[in-house]
Amino acid sequence: MTETLGPPVGHVHSAALPWVTAGPVGLQVLRVSPDTWVVRNRFQAGFRLPKHKHTGGVHAYTFSGRWQYAEYGIDYVAGTFIYEPPGSIHTLTVQEDSDILFTIQGAFIEFDEQENISGIVDGESTLNAYYALCDASGIPRPEGILR
């Protein structure tokens, strides 16, 4: 039997990608494709992401800290893996400084206090924000982000 190798496995080492900071949020972009994006966030205690709805599923792994979705009241601590199904609506709140890896399919739609759509975040907009933060900090734009 002859095996045919598929395309090479893409890889990146997190040490090759800089961390950038926007207020209480640290951001590292690991992968962006048309349908999926992978980011690592370091959130400071007290941070709250606006209520949002996911158009696709989300996988998350917590390396350190404690956070939750305000609507569910479950603490996610170091070692916790979660899956959010498409259509999930929630408000991320951070109780302790937290380091979390997110694999996000699709986009998420942010809502303001009156439940109006206030923004849409996807992989490309996140990558553009990451590059802008690199530029503002004088950090060369990384070339190792998987596409």
Summary of the structure (lengths in Angstrom):
residues: 147
radius of gyration: 16.3
end to end distance: 32.5
largest distance: 62.1
contacts: 396
relative contact order: 0.25
helix: 12%
strand: 46%
